[in-house]
């Protein structure tokens, strides 16, 4: 019997208000990206291909660039650590914090930190870990998880946020005016910044040639977090490396336009290392923790192109499946098309748990068309579907393809089937012989067949005169 995938079950139960928030937010992001990218560049696809080739080159020589980056960072006074697993990363960060007797810190937005579940780990070990990105702060208040790479609260609306602020004591009264919400969050976070003993960030890029760390935000929270804190820890996925600073011109222009429809993200920070003697503010010590956590295995697979990703969220915004289901349906920090590829690969020992995600796609190709580093996501989804089949991972919603293969490879059978295709419009799908198909169609609409006329037209058309 045909069943449904877990993502289908989630999408069927999603609240209308939440689904509307995701749909409207993602559609608006796609439109803004298209307008600004095509307004500023005559050939944006050429720029995407260039960015993809730079990332491919970096991945091909990743070992060399990691060595170079370690040397460059060390020369700048940065302590460098390598974490093979999520547990290694968590323990490394906790050890650094304990050595500096840190009990309070602020943290800027980091998908790598979400990936390794850093916040709950630190809190369980007695460290107050406060998210300073407004969206992530709201997620933390609600004990929720992000549903978008760039816009973590895309599934929420201002009424729910105002209620959360009132419930958690961030506000003394209910007010869902967006400016008021932002101002109240700013007042609450300001004291936390000043009291923090450390700041944890991610990184958007790390230049191997100079060791310069690049962080982009639209709120300036990472800058504010680092300014008063004596200790800065950056958790950086090894795929975030780029060869040199000259490459930033390509990636920064693409990232802002693809993520939020901006020509450049509001705050673009270049971190040189711990503060120098001439600087009045900034961390006295800086640590960079390079995270592998399955990335080396992905690099060795036939889906290595997914490591080009610069975490812009454009593929999520354009994806019809994501718009209907939201990021939470993907059961991973990475939702949408990027998550449908990355999650089964990163969490390889749990592949059967995520093997349904590559099937949550229409293979329309829109994700590839908007990707700023030209990742062939539909091809990667097909490769993962093939992997699931070869490893005999159960698939409750899989449709047997053998009958279609027989039709598609037999011209006579195909012609006969096409001539009878319109009969499907009158077929009682609830009768017993095809009940399994009816179960599958319970959540899907079969469009009316309009085929069967092309071959007739071909037979009667006039032959060209010579």
DAVENBEL-V935158 format. One record per pair of residues at least 24 apart in sequence whose ideal C-beta (glycine too) atoms are under 10 Angstrom apart, sorted by the first residue. I is the first residue (numbers start at 1). J is the second residue. Records with the same first field share a line. If there is no record, write none. Layout:
I=J + J
//
This chain:
1=396 + 435 + 436 + 437 + 439 + 440
2=396 + 397 + 398 + 399 + 400 + 435 + 436 + 437 + 438 + 439 + 440 + 441 + 442
3=394 + 395 + 396 + 397 + 398 + 436 + 439 + 440
4=356 + 396 + 397 + 439 + 440 + 442 + 443 + 444
5=329 + 355 + 356 + 357 + 359 + 360 + 395 + 396 + 397 + 398
6=329 + 330 + 331 + 353 + 354 + 356 + 357 + 360 + 396 + 397
7=321 + 322 + 324 + 325 + 328 + 329 + 330 + 331 + 335 + 340 + 356 + 357 + 359 + 360 + 397
8=321 + 324 + 325 + 329 + 356 + 359 + 360 + 396 + 397 + 443 + 444
9=325 + 329 + 443
10=324 + 325 + 326 + 328 + 329 + 330 + 331 + 360
11=321 + 322 + 324 + 325 + 326 + 329 + 360 + 443
12=324 + 325 + 442 + 443
13=329
14=155 + 324 + 325 + 326 + 328 + 329
15=155 + 326
17=155 + 156 + 157 + 159 + 160
18=147 + 154 + 155 + 156 + 157 + 160 + 326 + 328
19=155 + 323 + 324 + 325 + 326
20=155 + 157
21=147 + 153 + 154 + 155 + 156 + 157 + 160 + 326
22=147 + 148 + 151 + 154 + 155 + 156 + 316 + 317 + 322 + 323 + 324 + 325 + 326 + 327 + 328 + 329 + 335
23=154 + 320 + 322 + 323 + 324 + 326
24=154 + 157 + 323
25=147 + 148 + 151 + 153 + 154 + 155 + 156 + 157 + 316 + 317 + 323
26=148 + 151 + 154 + 313 + 314 + 316 + 317 + 318 + 319 + 320 + 322 + 323 + 326 + 327 + 336
27=317 + 318 + 323
28=261 + 317
29=148 + 150 + 151 + 154 + 258 + 259 + 260 + 261 + 312 + 313 + 314 + 316 + 317 + 318 + 370
30=261 + 314 + 315 + 316 + 317 + 318 + 319 + 323 + 366 + 370
31=261 + 317 + 318
32=257 + 258 + 259 + 260 + 261 + 262 + 317
33=256 + 257 + 258 + 259 + 260 + 261 + 262 + 312 + 313 + 314 + 317 + 318 + 370 + 372
34=257 + 261 + 314 + 318 + 370
35=257 + 261
36=256 + 257 + 258 + 260 + 261 + 262 + 263
37=253 + 254 + 256 + 257 + 258 + 261 + 263 + 314 + 370 + 372
38=257
39=257 + 263
40=253 + 257 + 263
41=253 + 254 + 257
44=253 + 254 + 257 + 258 + 372
45=369 + 374
47=250 + 253 + 254 + 257 + 372 + 374
48=250 + 254 + 258 + 368 + 369 + 370 + 371 + 372 + 373 + 374 + 375
49=373 + 374
50=247 + 250 + 251 + 254 + 373 + 374
51=242 + 247 + 250 + 251 + 253 + 254 + 255 + 258 + 308 + 310 + 371 + 372 + 373 + 374
52=305 + 308 + 371 + 372 + 373 + 374 + 375 + 376
53=250 + 308 + 373 + 374
54=242 + 243 + 244 + 246 + 247 + 250 + 251 + 308 + 373
55=239 + 241 + 242 + 243 + 247 + 250 + 251 + 305 + 307 + 308 + 309 + 310 + 373 + 374 + 375
56=304 + 305 + 307 + 308 + 373 + 374
57=242 + 243 + 247
58=208 + 239 + 240 + 241 + 242 + 243 + 247 + 307 + 308
59=238 + 239 + 241 + 295 + 298 + 299 + 304 + 305 + 307 + 308
60=299 + 304
61=208 + 241 + 243
62=208 + 238 + 239 + 241 + 295 + 296 + 299 + 304 + 307
63=238 + 296 + 299
64=208 + 243
65=206 + 207 + 208 + 209 + 238 + 241 + 242 + 243 + 244
66=206 + 208 + 238 + 241 + 290 + 292
67=208
68=207 + 208 + 209 + 210 + 211 + 241 + 243 + 244
69=206 + 207 + 208 + 209 + 210 + 211 + 212 + 213 + 236 + 238 + 240 + 241 + 242 + 243 + 288 + 290
70=208 + 211 + 288 + 290
71=208 + 211
72=206 + 207 + 208 + 209 + 210 + 211 + 212 + 273
73=206 + 208 + 210 + 211 + 212 + 213 + 234 + 236 + 273 + 286 + 287 + 288 + 290
74=211 + 273 + 288
75=210 + 211 + 273
76=210 + 211 + 212 + 213 + 271 + 272 + 273 + 274 + 276 + 286 + 288
77=211 + 272 + 273 + 274 + 275 + 276 + 284 + 285 + 286
78=211 + 213 + 232 + 234 + 271 + 272 + 273 + 274 + 285 + 286 + 287 + 288
79=233 + 273 + 274 + 285 + 286 + 287 + 288 + 289
80=211 + 236 + 286 + 287 + 288 + 289 + 290
81=233 + 235 + 287 + 288 + 289 + 290 + 291
82=238 + 288 + 289 + 290 + 291 + 292
83=112 + 116 + 235 + 236 + 238 + 289 + 290 + 291 + 292 + 293
84=290 + 291 + 292 + 293 + 294 + 295 + 296
85=116 + 291 + 292 + 293 + 294
86=112 + 115 + 116 + 117 + 118 + 121 + 291 + 292 + 293 + 294 + 346 + 347
87=116 + 121 + 293
88=116 + 289 + 291 + 292 + 293
89=113 + 115 + 116 + 118 + 121 + 235 + 289 + 290 + 291 + 292 + 293
90=116 + 117 + 118 + 120 + 121 + 122 + 125 + 235 + 289
91=121 + 125
92=233 + 235 + 287 + 289 + 290 + 291
93=118 + 121 + 122 + 127 + 198 + 200 + 233 + 235 + 287 + 289
94=118 + 121 + 122 + 124 + 125 + 126 + 127
96=198 + 200 + 231 + 233 + 285 + 287 + 289
97=122 + 125 + 126 + 127 + 129 + 197 + 198 + 200 + 231 + 233 + 287
98=125 + 126 + 127
99=231 + 285
100=197 + 198 + 230 + 231 + 233 + 284 + 285 + 287
101=197
102=126 + 127 + 128 + 129 + 196 + 197 + 198 + 200 + 229 + 230 + 231 + 233
103=127 + 128 + 196 + 197 + 198
104=128 + 129 + 130 + 192 + 195 + 196 + 197 + 198 + 229
105=129 + 130 + 132 + 192 + 195 + 196 + 197 + 198 + 199 + 200 + 225 + 229 + 231 + 233
106=130 + 131 + 132 + 133 + 137 + 189 + 192 + 193 + 194 + 195 + 196 + 197 + 198 + 199 + 200 + 201 + 221 + 222 + 224 + 225 + 226 + 228 + 229
107=131 + 132 + 133 + 136 + 137 + 140 + 196 + 198 + 199 + 200 + 201 + 202 + 221 + 222 + 225 + 233 + 235
108=132 + 133 + 136 + 199 + 200 + 201 + 202 + 215 + 217 + 219 + 220 + 221 + 222 + 223 + 224 + 225 + 226 + 234 + 269
109=133 + 134 + 135 + 136 + 137 + 146 + 149 + 150 + 152 + 201 + 202 + 215 + 217 + 218 + 219 + 221 + 222 + 311
110=136 + 200 + 201 + 202 + 203 + 215 + 222 + 234 + 235 + 236 + 237 + 311
111=146 + 149 + 150 + 152 + 202 + 235 + 237 + 309 + 311 + 333 + 334
112=202 + 203 + 234 + 235 + 236 + 237 + 239 + 240 + 289 + 291 + 293 + 311 + 333
113=200 + 201 + 202 + 235 + 291 + 333
114=139 + 145 + 146 + 149 + 152 + 202 + 332 + 333 + 334
115=235 + 237 + 291 + 293 + 294 + 332 + 333 + 334 + 342 + 343 + 346 + 347
116=235 + 289 + 291 + 293 + 333
117=145 + 333
118=200 + 235
119=200
122=200
127=197 + 198 + 200
128=192 + 195 + 196 + 197
129=196 + 198 + 200
130=188 + 189 + 192 + 193 + 195 + 196 + 225
131=189 + 200 + 221
132=185 + 189 + 192 + 193 + 196 + 199 + 200 + 201 + 217 + 219 + 220 + 221 + 222 + 224 + 225
133=189 + 217 + 218 + 219 + 221 + 222 + 225
134=161 + 181 + 182 + 185 + 186 + 189 + 218 + 219 + 221
135=161 + 219
136=221
137=164 + 170 + 185 + 188 + 189 + 192 + 219 + 221
138=164 + 165 + 168 + 170 + 181 + 185
139=164
140=168
141=165 + 167 + 168 + 169 + 170 + 185
142=167 + 168
144=328
145=327 + 328 + 331 + 332 + 333 + 335
146=327 + 328 + 333 + 334 + 335
147=316 + 322 + 325 + 326 + 327 + 328 + 329 + 330 + 333 + 335 + 336
148=313 + 316 + 317 + 322 + 326 + 327 + 328 + 335 + 336
149=259 + 309 + 310 + 311 + 312 + 313 + 314 + 315 + 316 + 317 + 327 + 333 + 334 + 335 + 336 + 338 + 339
150=218 + 255 + 258 + 259 + 260 + 311 + 312 + 313 + 314 + 316 + 317
151=259 + 260 + 313 + 316 + 317 + 327
152=327 + 333
154=313 + 316 + 317 + 322 + 326 + 327 + 335
155=326 + 327 + 328
161=185
182=219
185=219
186=219 + 221 + 224
189=219 + 221 + 224 + 225
190=224
192=225
193=221 + 224 + 225 + 226 + 227 + 228 + 229
194=224 + 227 + 228 + 229
195=228 + 229
196=224 + 225 + 226 + 228 + 229 + 230 + 231
197=228 + 229 + 230 + 231
198=225 + 226 + 229 + 230 + 231 + 232 + 233 + 283 + 285 + 287
199=223 + 224 + 225 + 226 + 227 + 228 + 229 + 230 + 231 + 232 + 233 + 234 + 283 + 286
200=225 + 226 + 229 + 231 + 232 + 233 + 234 + 235 + 287 + 289
201=225 + 226 + 232 + 233 + 234 + 235 + 236 + 269 + 271
202=234 + 235 + 236 + 237 + 240 + 291 + 311
203=234 + 235 + 236 + 237 + 240 + 241 + 269 + 271 + 288
204=236 + 240 + 242 + 248 + 251 + 252 + 255 + 259 + 265 + 268 + 269 + 310 + 311 + 312
205=236 + 240 + 241 + 242 + 245 + 247 + 248 + 251 + 252 + 255 + 270 + 310
206=234 + 236 + 237 + 238 + 240 + 241 + 242 + 271 + 288 + 290
207=241 + 242 + 243 + 244 + 245 + 246 + 247 + 248 + 270
208=241 + 242 + 243 + 244 + 245 + 247
209=242 + 243 + 244 + 245 + 246 + 247
210=244 + 245 + 270 + 272
211=271 + 272 + 273 + 288
212=244 + 245 + 248 + 269 + 270 + 271 + 272 + 273
213=240 + 269 + 270 + 271 + 272 + 273 + 286 + 288
214=240 + 242 + 245 + 248 + 251 + 252 + 255 + 268 + 269 + 270 + 271
215=265 + 267 + 268 + 269 + 270 + 271
216=251 + 252 + 255 + 256 + 259 + 260 + 262 + 264 + 265 + 266 + 267 + 268 + 269
217=265 + 266 + 267 + 268 + 269
218=256 + 259 + 260 + 262 + 265 + 266 + 267
219=266 + 267
220=266 + 267 + 269
221=267
222=267 + 269 + 271
223=267 + 269 + 271 + 282
224=267
225=283
226=269 + 271 + 275 + 281 + 282 + 283 + 286
227=275 + 280 + 281 + 282 + 283
228=281 + 282 + 283
229=281 + 282 + 283 + 284 + 285
230=274 + 275 + 282 + 283 + 284 + 285
231=274 + 283 + 284 + 285 + 286 + 287
232=271 + 273 + 274 + 275 + 282 + 283 + 284 + 285 + 286 + 287 + 288
233=283 + 285 + 286 + 287 + 288 + 289
234=271 + 286 + 287 + 288 + 289 + 290
235=287 + 288 + 289 + 290 + 291
236=288 + 289 + 290 + 291
237=290 + 291 + 292 + 293 + 295 + 307 + 309 + 311 + 346
238=290 + 291 + 292 + 293 + 295 + 296 + 299 + 307
239=291 + 292 + 295 + 298 + 299 + 304 + 306 + 307 + 308 + 309 + 310 + 311
240=290 + 291 + 307 + 309 + 310 + 311
241=290
242=310
245=270
250=372 + 373
251=310 + 312 + 372 + 373
252=310
253=372
254=310 + 312 + 314 + 371 + 372 + 373
255=310 + 311 + 312 + 314 + 372 + 373
256=312 + 372
257=312 + 314 + 372
258=310 + 311 + 312 + 313 + 314 + 315 + 317 + 370 + 371 + 372 + 373
259=310 + 311 + 312 + 313 + 314 + 317 + 372
260=312 + 313 + 314 + 317
261=314 + 317
293=346 + 347
294=342 + 345 + 346 + 347 + 348 + 349
295=342 + 345 + 346
297=345 + 346 + 348 + 349
298=341 + 342 + 345 + 346 + 348
299=345
301=345 + 348 + 380 + 383 + 384 + 387
302=379 + 380 + 383 + 384 + 386 + 387
303=341 + 342 + 344 + 345 + 358 + 375 + 376 + 377 + 379 + 380 + 381 + 383 + 384 + 387
304=345 + 380
305=341 + 371 + 373 + 374 + 375 + 376 + 377 + 379 + 380 + 383
306=334 + 337 + 338 + 340 + 341 + 342 + 345 + 346 + 375 + 376 + 377 + 380 + 384
307=342 + 345 + 346 + 373 + 375
308=371 + 372 + 373 + 374 + 375 + 376
309=334 + 338 + 341 + 342 + 371 + 372 + 373 + 375 + 377
310=371 + 372 + 373 + 375
311=338
312=338 + 370 + 371 + 372 + 373
313=338 + 370
314=338 + 366 + 367 + 369 + 370 + 371 + 372
315=339 + 340 + 341 + 366 + 367 + 368 + 369 + 370 + 371 + 372 + 375 + 377
316=367 + 370
317=366 + 367 + 370
318=364 + 366 + 367 + 368 + 369 + 370 + 371
319=360 + 361 + 362 + 364 + 366 + 367 + 370 + 377
320=361 + 362 + 364 + 366
321=357 + 359 + 360 + 361 + 362 + 364 + 367
322=360 + 361 + 367
324=360
325=360
329=357 + 360
330=354 + 356 + 357 + 360
331=356 + 357
332=357
335=360
336=360 + 361 + 367 + 377
337=361 + 366 + 367 + 368 + 370 + 371 + 375 + 377 + 378 + 380 + 381
338=367 + 371 + 375 + 377 + 380
340=367 + 377 + 380 + 381 + 384
341=367 + 375 + 377 + 378 + 379 + 380 + 381 + 383 + 384
342=380
343=384
344=380 + 381 + 384 + 387 + 388 + 393
345=380 + 384 + 387
351=384 + 387 + 388 + 391 + 393
352=388 + 391 + 392 + 393 + 394
353=393
354=384 + 388 + 393
355=384 + 385 + 387 + 388 + 389 + 391 + 393 + 394 + 395
356=388 + 393 + 394 + 395 + 396 + 397 + 398
357=381 + 384 + 388
358=382 + 383 + 384 + 385 + 386 + 387 + 388
359=384 + 385 + 388 + 395 + 397 + 398
360=397
361=385
396=440
397=440 + 443
399=436 + 437 + 440
400=436
415=452 + 455
417=451 + 452
418=449 + 451 + 452 + 453 + 454 + 455
419=451 + 452 + 455 + 456
420=449 + 452
421=449 + 450 + 451 + 452
422=448 + 449 + 450 + 451 + 452 + 453
423=449 + 452
424=448 + 449 + 451
425=449 + 450
//
